[in-house]
């Protein structure tokens, strides 16, 4: 499964979300990670995010069940180049 994770945490806490997300996904832009992930790892990631967040913070995970649903265009340098196998 391919996912995109977007997080919005207090400025002094963003590194915690980034560190967590990088265990499963590729960091592509400020507060954005994406990549292939197993259903089990996704469930673990969701649990860990839920434990991390405090009131006023949020994380959105977009799940794409099929790579045929993904149309990804990058302008400029692609931080995932050489890491994606779609």
N, C-alpha and C positions, 0 to 999 in steps of 0.2 A: 504494500500500500504506500502511496506517496502522500506526504503531508506538508503543509506550510504552517508554521507556528509564528504567531505575532504576539509580542508581549508589551505591556505598558505598566511598568513598575516605577516606584519612586526612584529618583535619580541615583541615590546612594545604594539601591538594591538591584539595579539592572544587571550587575555582574553575576549575581546569584542565578538569575534566570538564564543568562547566557551560558554559564558553566553547566547548568543542568541540561539545557537544550543541546549543547555540543556533545554530550555523551551519546546522543541518538541521531542528531541531524547536523547539517552543514550550515554554518553562519554565513548568510549571503548579504545582509545589509543591517544597519542599526535596527535592533529589536526584531529581526526577521531571520528565521531558520527554515530550512526545507530539506527534504530527502526521503528516501525509501526507509520504511520502518516496518517491523513485524507487528502483528496485532498484539502480541504479548508485550513487546517493548512499548507500544503506544499506550496500552493500559497502564503500565508502570509509570510512564512519563506523565500521563494525566493525573495519576495519584500523587506523584511528587510535586507537580505544579499546584495542585489543590492544597497540599500541605504548605507550600512556599508562600502563597498569596496572603496578603493582609487586606483589610477593608480599603476600598478605593483603588485597588490594583486589578488588572485583568490580563488574561491570555486567551487568544483565539487560536484554535487549531482547525484548519481546513483539511478535510480528508478526501482524497481522490481515490476511489476504489479501482479505477482503471487508468492506465497511462494514456489511453485513447481520449480521455477527457481533459488532458493537460495540453495546453498550448502555451509554451513558455518562450518569451522573447526577451533577450538581454541586450541592452544597448550599452556599449562600453565593455570593460573587463568582466568576465563571468567568474565569480569566485568558486563556482562548483565545477568548472571545466576540468575534465579528467576524473571526476568523482562520480558522475551520474551515468547510469546505464539504463536509459529508457528506450 
